[in-house]
Amino acid sequence: LIPATVCSWIINISDRYFISYMLGADVSGLYAVANKISTIMLIISNIFTSAWQLSAMEGRPRAEKERFFSNVYAVYSAIAFVTASGVILTARLSTRLLAAPEYYEAWRYVPVLTLATTFACLGSFLSSIYMVEQRSTATLVTTMLGAACNLAGNFFLIPLWGSMGAAVSTLFSYILIFTVRALHTRSMLRIHWALHRLLPCVLLLCIQCVLMEREVPNLPLWSCLCFAAVALINRRPLWSALRKA
């Protein structure tokens, strides 16, 4: 797990080193501000994961484990998607409130980095399956794949798209980690993914990112509609969690 943590650190930090070397320290500072805003989600996710892993470790039959993980995933992913949509919606406002005026342009990177953080949260959830099944080597291998993807993406995309290339590279690396873990863990626990919620939510978040990047007319209205749609799609798991709270 220690090498896996190092690989996670590479994914989170290497962007800034590449940007500093290729584009300069000023641009790296903007990117660092955007990254701090988006990683608020990951901090909350780590707190949640640490809390519920104690329940995940309890001995249960396989069928009950699958039901338990599927139920937790439904609520976890719903909160992640709704929170991500809200962070994207308020990217300009949060950057204005949390950063100095000269770093205001950092809001442009917040949407893509928030989408990347969403996949990081989902991938972190799947790592708990490796913990329960005592397969920590798989955590290392999948994180190494993500780190390699991030390094390669930074090398090729930053010269093309600047700092946005680093954000897209981070997004690709976390999508890769999530996808590989989702496929690999099927042989251990078959989680019900609810693709009818997962795919539309990812699509809506991507649309929000594109709308923010292009600064389309009536942007707040369109972004609010996307947020409302994400919340509507996830209403059942969210309502179920509220009733049990």
Buried (B, 14 or more C-beta within 10 A) or exposed (E): EEBBEEBBEBBBEBBBEBBBEBBEEEBBBBBBBBBBBBBBBBEBBBEBBEEBEEEBEEEBEEEEBBBBBBBBBBBBBBBBBBBBBBBBBBBBEBBBEEBEEEBBBBBBBBBBBBBBBBBBBBBBBBBBBBBBBEBEEBBBBBBBBBBBBBBEBBBEBBEEEBBBBBBBBBBBBBBBBBBBBBEBBEEBBBBEBBEEBBEBBBEBBBBBBEBBEEEEEEBEEBBEBBBEBBBEBBEBBBEBBEEEE
